[in-house]
Amino acid sequence: MKQVSGKSVLVIGAGFAGLAAAITLASQGYDVTVAEKHATAGGRARSFTEQGFTFDMGPSWYWMPEVAETFFKRHGRCISDYLSLIRLDPSYQMIFRQDESVVLPAAFTDICSLFESLEKGAGRKLEAFMREAEYKYRTAMKTYVNRPGLHIKELCSLEVLQSFLKMDMLQSFRTHVGRYFKDERLLRILEFPILFLGATASRVPAMYSMMNYADMKLGTWYPMGGMVSLSDAFSRLAVETGVSFCLNTEVEGLEVVDNKVTGANTNKGFLSADIVISGADYHHTDRQLLPANKSNYSENYWNKRVMAPSCLIYYIGVKRKVPRLHHHNLFFGHDLDKHAEAIYNKPSWPSHPLFYLCCPSKTDAAVAPVGMENLFYLIPTAPGLADTPAIREKYLKQVLTETASYCGDNFESDIVYSRSYACSDFISDYHAYKGNAYGLANTLGQTAFLKPSIRHKKIDNLFFTGQLTVPGPGVPPAILSGELVANHVLKTKILQS
């Protein structure tokens, strides 16, 4: 039952975290307004259409669909009434050389057979590996991800302490995987989900083998129409719940009086509020939107954060079909450690990058004109790199050449649309700190209460949500983050005072 409230809430940013926070509070009867810089909601999960092609601008990989499904159920809805979700089979292919690729099937029994074919005994070992991964996944979802990360005491409960050793927080992911498998191809298949966490496998805790469970047991999914269909579903639910949207409205500053935020100055006037939740880039809110003496963290603190990568993206329309591609394609033909070195240790443009190619038109005819192909390329890069037209052109040539070599088809002359998106675009569109694409790296030193806090230390009615705070980067964690922050706000005395 909705509470009766006269309190107003302003949410900055209509990404998944902001939308989830807004829906959760509006469903409890609060007057919620979302201020969004762009013309549509969705944050990085926006799309654009050109020449009959519809391109997802950001997220393209959909794991853990139960997070969104459960969220809709909590609000009395069935997500299948809002979008059509299908499981991909095969899930993806990993390309090692022009003449060698590994296609990962959807069924786990088939994955075990595949592993066995690549390394004797690996099928049985994968079953054991996955039992551990399942425990970590289920324990994390039940015990860890819904904690607000405000104090180390949150990890001192009996439930957390009993699971701590089994969660493998003190061992690296690479060491953990190496205990089970030796074949380089299997190691790459198991390590690739870690790239989404913003650090190398040698720096990410082994607890994140739960990502392998999400991959191989829960499956890789696709919402027809693209990832924008999911953000559209959240936007519809928000409207149904009573959320008001101020689109094309950029927040330019927060007004603070007596250690309380009174509202936001925007390009369209002042928006007053009793509570402010920022789903915008945390650093931008903290260091640019707040008065200089009201920041939660110093610039030195932010400079010491280990950021997840930025990326160089290409949106490509081809006027015919391209052979040998699946929906998701991972090109791992070059040295992963050298590429990682250019991202994490010596920030620079990689000489021979690994890259990801999404071809949603293999699954969804609606995203490209009949008989044509929609290609989305992504190269992980170090945050903060200068990207010039010449650099963008250079790497486009590289990925097109490698794709053509693998496909046995030089389709470059049949490209009818091309657009690039890189570090400077993340900064201009999202105020992303150092142009990051995935928030903070999920290292042990940036986990739980060691992440930037969801609460401002001195301003009682200012909260933060999104990929730079708990639980971390990615679409499902963003949804969880918004709900977590909203529930924390509801538990405080602020809305009742």
N, C-alpha and C positions, 0 to 999 in steps of 0.2 A: 504494500500500500504506500502511496506517495505521502511524503510528509508535507505539511502546510508550511510554506516558507515565504518570506518577503526578501530573502537574500539573493543578491546577484553575483554571478560568477562570470569572469571573462577568461576565455581560453585563447591563448595566442598560438595560432597555427592549426591548420586542419589536416595534419598528417594522421596516421593511425592512432598515435598516442593521444593527440589532442581530441580526436573524434571519440575515442573510447572514454576519455575522462569526461567529455561533455555529455555523452549519452548517459553515463552512470549517474552523474549529478542531476541531470534533467529528469531522469526517471524517478528521482526522489523528490521532485517537486520544486527544484531550484530554478531560478531564472538564469539561463545559461546563454551567453553569446560567444560565438567563435569569430575572431578576427583573422582573416586569411589574406595574405599578400597577393595571391594569384586569383585568377578569374574562376577557378574551380577548386573544390576540396581535393584532398588526397595527398598533399605534400609531395614527396618524391615519387609517389605512386600515381602521378598524373600521366596523361597521354596526349599525343597530338596527331592530327591527321593531315596528310599531304598526298596529293595525287592518287587518292584511293587507298593509301596505306595508313593503318593505324598503329602507331608505335607506342609501347609502354616506355616511359622516359626513364624509369628507375628499376624497382624490383621486377624480376622476371621469373624468379625461382620460388615455388610455393611448397613449403613443407609445413608440417604440424597443423593441418587444416582444422583439427579438433579445437584449437584455441579460439578461432573465430566462431566455429559452430557452437561451442559452449557459451561464448559471450552472447550470441543471439538468443540462445535458449534461456539465459538468465533474464532476458528482457521480453520473454514470452513470444519469441519469433522462431521461425525455422529458416535457416540461411538458404535452404534450397528454394525458397519462395523469392529470393533476391538475385540468385545467380545459379548458373549451371556449372558444376565442378566435375571434372573427369580425372581419373588417375592415368598417368602416362605409362605406356608399355611399348617399348623399353623406357626406362627412366631417363637414361642419357647414354652417350657414348664418350669414351675417352680415347683421344687420338695420340699415339706415341710416335708414329712415323707415317710416311706416305702410304706404306703397305701394311700398317699394323694399327688396329683399333680394337678396343674392348667395349662391347655393348652390354650395358647392365640391364638385365631383365627386371620386371616388376616383382615376380614371385620369389620369395626368399629361398625356397628349395632350389630354384633355378640358379640363384646367385651362388649358393653353396656349390652346386655342380660346376659353375664357371670358375670359382676359386680353386676347386680341386683340379680342374683341367690346366690351370696355370702353375700350381705348386702342389705336389703330392702331400696329402694330409691337411691341406688348407681349408677344405670344406668343413671337416670336423672342428678344426680350430676356430673357424668363423662362427660356428654355433656357440662355442664357449665364449668367444669374444662378445657375441651379441647378448648373451645372458647377462654379462656384466654391464653392457651398455644399456640394456633395458632397465636394470636396477637403478642405474644412475639417472636415466631419463625420468622414470616414475618417481623416484625420490626427489629429484630436483623440482618437478612440477608440483609435487605435493608439499614439500618442506621448505624449499629455498626461494623460488621465484616470486612468491607473494609476500616476502618480507621487505619492508621499506628501506632497509639498509641504513638505518639511522645510528645504530650502535652495535658494537661487537657482541653485546649481550644477546642479540637476536640469534646468535649462533651457539649460545650456551644452553639451549634447551636439551632435554634428554633425547628427543627425537633426532636433533641435528648431531649431537655428540655420538650417538650410536651409529650413525651413517657415515661419519667423517672419514674414517679410514677406507671404507668401501668406495667412497666417492673419488678416490685417487687424486686429491687436490695437490699433493706434493710431488707427484711424478709427472714428467712431461709426456705429452701425447705421443711424441715420436718414440720415446723409450717404451712406452706401453704397447704400441703397435708392433714394435720390433721384437717383443717377446713372443709374438704369435706368428709373424709372417716375415719372409725374407725376399720374396720376389718383388722386384722394383715396381712392377705394374700394380701389384696388390697394395703396396705401400702408398702409391700415388692415389689409388682409388679411395683408400681409407683416409688419407690426409687431406684430400681436396676440400671437404666441407669446412675444415679449419680455416681456409682462406676467408670464409665469410665472417670469421671471428676477429680478423684484423691482426693476426700475428702468425709467426711460423710455428710449425708443430713442435719445435724444440722449446718454445716459450709458453705454449698454451698448456694448462693442466690436463692431465689424462681424464679428468672428469668429463671432458667434452667429447669422449667417445659416445656420449648420449646422442650426439649429432648423427653418428652412423646408424643408430637405432631409428632416428627420425627418417633418415634416408632409406635404409634398406628394409625396414619393417613397416613403418607407417606410410612410406611411399612418396613419390613426387607427383604433384597434382597441378592442374591448370584450370583456372576459371575462364570459361569461354568468353571471348571478347577481350581477354587480357587481364592483367592484374588490376587495371583501372576498374574492372567490374567489381572487384572486392571493395575498393575505396568508394565506388558509387553505392554499394550496398550499405556501407557504414554511414554515408551521407544521407541516404534515404531513411535509415533507422533514426538518425539524429533528428531529422525534420519531424518524423512521426512522434518522437519523444518530446518535442517541443523546443528543440535547440534553434536559436536564431543565428543566421550567418551574415557576416559583413564581409563580402568578397571584395577583391581589389582594394583591400584595406590594409595598409602596412603600418604596423606599430613602430613609431619613431622614438618613443621614450616612455618611461614609467614615472608617474608622479608619486612621490613618497612624502607623507606628512606624519610626523611623530611615529616613525618606524612602522607605518602601515602604508601599503599601496592604495591609493584612492582611485586609480584608473590609468588609462593609457592615452597618450597623445598619438593620434594617427594622421595619415595624410587626408583624412576626411573629417577630422574633428576629434573631440575628446570622448572616450568611452569610460564611464565611471563603473566601479565594481566594488563589491565587498571582499571578494576573493579573486586573485589572479593566479592562473596556472599557465606557465609558459611551456608550450610544446615546440617553441622555436629552438634554434641552436642555443644550447646552454651558455656557451661562452659569449655569444652575441647578447643574450639577455643580461648576463652578469656584468659584462664589461662595457657594453654600449648603450643598452636601454636604461639601466639603472644610473642614478647620479653617481659621480665618481667616488664618493665616500661611502657608498652603500653596497659595493660589490661583495658577493659571498666569498670569492677567492681572489687572490692577487694574480697579476699577470705572470709572475714567476711560477706560481702553482700551475697555471695552464701550460706554460712552456715546458714544464716537466712531465706533462701527461704523454703517454705513449698512444699516439693516434692510430686508428685503423687506416688502411690505404684510402687514397682517392682513386679515381679511375678515369680512363680515356674511353669514351663510348662513341660508337658510330651507329647511326640509323641508316640502313641501306635498303632501297627498293630496287628489285631486279625484275625486268620485264618478262622473265621466263623462269621455269623451275630449275633448281640446282640439285644435281644428284648426290647421293651418299650422305646427305645431312639428315640428322634426326632433329627433334624439337630442341634438345639441349646437347651441345657439343663442346667438349673441353679439349683444347689443343695443348698437349703437354709434350711437344716435340723437342723442347729445349731444357736446359738445366734449371730446375726449380730453385735450387739454392742460390744460383747467380742472380736470378730474377728477385728472389727474396732479399738478397744483399742490397740490391738497388732500391728496394722499398724501405727496409728497416734499418740497415746499418750505415750505408753510404748513399743517402737519398740522391737519386739521379735517374735519368731516363734509361731503361734497360736496353742493352744492345740486341738481345734476342728474347723478347717477351713471350711468356705463355699467355694464352687468351681464351676467352669464353665466347661462343657463338650461339645465340638463340635464334631458332628459325620457327616461330610460332605458326607460320602459314602451313607447316607440315601437319598441324593439328587443327587449325582454325581457319577456315576459308574466309571468314569475315575480316581478317586483318590485312588482306591484300587483294587487289583486283584479280579476277579469274585468270588462272594460268601464270600468276606472278609469285614472287617470293619476297617475304619480309625478313630481313636480317638485322640482328642486334648484336654488335660486337662490344666486348668489354675487356680492356687491358687494365689489371690492377697496377697502380703507380704510387709512388711516395706522395704524401700530402705536401702541399706547398710548392710544388714545382711550377716554374713558368711554362706556359703552353702557348706556343706561337702557331700561326697558320702553317709554317714550314714543318714544324714538329708533327702537327696533326696529319699533314699530307704524307709525311714519311712513314708513319706507323700505319696509316690506312693502306698504303702500298704494300707494306709487309704482311698484314693480315690477309689482304686479298690474294696476294701471291701464294701464301701458305694454304689458304683454303682452296684455291684453284688447283694447286699441286695435289692435295689430298683427293679432291673431287674428280680430278682428271678432266676439268672443265674450266676454261678461262672465260668467266662470265663478266669480266670488268667492263667490256664494251657494251654490255646490256644493262648496266646500272642506269636507272632513270631518276633516282633520287638519292641524295647523300647529305647527311648532316652530322657534325661532330659535337661532342659535349665533353668538357674536361674540368680540371680543377677550378679555373677562373669562373666557369659557369655555376659550379656548386656554390662558390662564394657569392656571386651576384644574385642567384635565384634563392638561395637558402641561408645566406650569411654563414655558411659552413666554416667552422674553425679550420684554418689552413687548407680549406677546400676538401676536407675529408668526405668520404662517401658513406662510411659505415660507423661513424662515431669513435668511441674509444676501443683500443685493442683489449680483448678479454684475457689479459694476463692475470696472474694470481694477485699481483699488487694493485689491480684495478677491478676487484671483484667485491660484490656485496657492499658492506659499509665503507670500503675503500674507493668507491666511485663518488663522483660529485653528488651531494645530498639532494634529495627531493624537496627538502625544506630550506628556506633561507634562514640563516643563523640568527638574524636580528629582526627581520621583517616578518611579523607573525602571519600575515595573510598572503604570502607569496610562496608558490610551490613550482616545482619543475618536473617535467616528464619528457620521455623520449630516449633516443639512443645513447646519449651521453650520461645517463643515469641508470638506475636499476630497472629491469634486469640486464639490459644490454641491447646491441644492435640486431636488426632483422625485423620482418613484419610481425611474426607472432610475439616476440618480446616487446615490440612497440605497443601492441594491443594490451598486453599484460601490464606494461608500464602505466598506460593511461588509466586502466581500471584500478591498479594498485594505488596510484596517487589520489584518485577520486575517493576511494574507500578510506584512505588515511585522512583526507580532509573531512569526511563524514564523521570520523571517530574523534576529531578534535572538537574543542568547544567554540571554535571560531564561527561556524555557521549558526550555532545556537545562541550566540551572544548578541 
